[in-house]
Amino acid sequence: MLDALVGMCIISVVTAIVFFWTENQRTIVKNMYLSDLAARTVVNALVRRLMDCEVFPKLNGFELVDHDGKIVLKIEGRLFGYQFEGEKR
């Protein structure tokens, strides 16, 4: 009887660890995806600026918060800020 109880506790602990680890992996992948998408969106905005095209206030689901020498993107309450220095042509 005691062996069965200990076995059930071990199975419960292992199951909890697996669910916790899976949720952390999802969070990590989501953060990596948002970071990569933000970098691609910044490149999109820079190319639009370089080609003298209209830069929309929303790109790829990101809201452009500030566009004065610095590109700040906002999504789901998170901010991604990028600043570029170099000569303008």
C-alpha positions in Angstrom: 0.0 0.0 0.0 2.8 2.4 0.9 4.6 1.6 -2.4 1.5 2.5 -4.4 1.1 5.8 -2.5 4.8 6.7 -3.1 4.5 5.6 -6.7 1.4 7.9 -7.2 3.3 10.8 -5.6 6.3 10.3 -7.9 4.0 10.1 -11.0 2.2 13.3 -9.9 5.5 15.1 -9.4 6.9 14.0 -12.7 3.6 15.0 -14.5 3.8 18.5 -12.8 7.4 18.9 -13.9 6.6 18.0 -17.5 3.6 20.4 -17.7 5.7 23.2 -16.1 8.6 22.5 -18.5 6.2 22.5 -21.5 4.7 25.8 -20.5 8.1 27.4 -20.1 9.1 26.1 -23.6 6.0 27.7 -25.1 6.8 31.0 -23.4 10.4 30.9 -24.6 9.3 30.1 -28.2 6.6 32.9 -28.1 9.2 35.5 -26.9 11.7 34.4 -29.5 9.0 34.7 -32.2 8.0 38.2 -31.1 11.6 39.3 -30.9 12.3 38.0 -34.4 9.1 39.5 -35.8 10.0 42.9 -34.2 13.4 42.9 -35.9 11.8 42.0 -39.3 9.2 44.8 -38.8 11.9 47.3 -38.0 13.7 46.3 -41.3 10.3 46.7 -43.1 9.9 50.2 -41.6 13.4 51.2 -42.5 13.0 50.0 -46.1 9.8 51.9 -46.4 11.5 55.0 -45.0 14.4 54.6 -47.4 12.1 54.1 -50.4 10.1 57.2 -49.3 6.9 55.1 -48.9 4.3 55.6 -46.3 5.1 54.0 -42.9 1.8 52.8 -41.4 1.1 53.2 -37.7 0.6 49.4 -37.5 2.9 46.9 -39.1 2.7 43.1 -38.6 0.5 43.6 -35.6 3.0 46.0 -33.9 2.0 49.6 -33.1 4.7 52.2 -34.0 4.9 54.2 -30.8 7.7 56.6 -31.7 9.3 57.2 -35.0 11.7 60.1 -34.4 15.2 58.7 -35.0 14.2 55.6 -33.0 11.7 52.9 -33.8 9.7 51.7 -30.9 7.3 48.9 -31.5 4.5 47.9 -29.1 2.6 44.7 -28.9 0.7 43.1 -26.0 2.1 45.7 -23.6 5.7 44.9 -24.6 8.0 47.4 -26.1 10.8 46.7 -28.6 13.1 49.7 -29.2 15.6 50.1 -32.0 17.9 53.0 -32.7 20.0 53.3 -35.8 22.9 55.7 -36.4 24.5 56.3 -39.7 24.5 58.7 -42.6 21.3 59.4 -44.4 21.5 59.4 -48.2 
